[in-house]
Amino acid sequence: MNAEKTPKTPKRPAAGSAGFTEEERAAMREHARELRLAKKGGSVADEEADVLAKIAEMPAEDRHKAERIHALVKAAAPELTARTWYGMPAYAKDGKIICHFQPAQKFKTRYPTLGFSDRAQLDDGNFWPVAFAVKELTAEEEARITALVKKAVG
C-alpha cells in the first residue's frame, strides 16, 4: 500500500518575531497609543496636530505628497476629521476611517499609497480599486484625488 505523505507543518517563526516585521510591530504600537489617547478624550485639534507631526517626520518626498493630500482632503471634505491610524495620516467621518495616506517608508514599499476603507462610498459594480499608488502629484492627480474623496464621503 502506497500512502501519500502529508505535508509537514511549517516551522514557527523565530522566537520574539511572532511572524510580524519590525515595521508591522511599530504600526501596532502606534495603534495602541492611538487607542489610549482616544480613551483620554483628545480633541480634534490634538488629533490634527498629531497628523501634522507624523507628516513632518516623513522623508522629504513622502512629506511633500502627504502635505498635498492632507490639504486636498481637508478642502474636498471639511467634515472629515484628521487623525492618525496605525501611525499614518488618516481622515474619519463619525469616528470611522474613510481614507489614509501610507508613506513608502512605513513598510519599505516603492511608493506611498492613498487608501480608502470599506466605509468609503466608492462602490462601482462588483470590482473597484481602494488603494492608489502616489508616484507624482500633478494637477490631474490632484483633481482625481479630490473627486475620489468627495465620492468617498457620499
Phi, psi and omega in degrees: 000132185252093181281139176284142178282139175272144180296146178287149176291133179300147178292149178290153175299160179304149180307135177090341183275331180052018177081002181253147176284166177299323179295319179293319178296321178296319178296321178294322176296319178299316181296319177299319177298317180298320179295320177297317179296321180297322178296329179284347177080048178298154181275166176301322179296321177296318180295319178297317179298323178296317178299312181297325177293319178296319178297317181298332180283345186288153172301154189310313184295315177292320182300314180301314180294318180297319179298317180294315180295320177303312180296319180295315180296313181299322180285321183285326184217076182298344179285345177282143176257136178279136175201165177272153179218110187056033178082008181248151175298131180218165185224127188239153174235125182053038177081357182252131182297132176256314180210163180208157176251123178252109179295150181302321183290342183303312179235022177057052178259170182291331185209156174286163178227154170249115183246154179237141180277176177291347176284340179291136182274058182260004184311133181213084183076220183260359188202122179206155180284148176234359176219143184229131174291141180243086181279312177219158177239091174265178178301325180296313179293321179298320178294320179294318178298315179302313180296318179297317181295316178300317178294321183299323181277350175089000000 
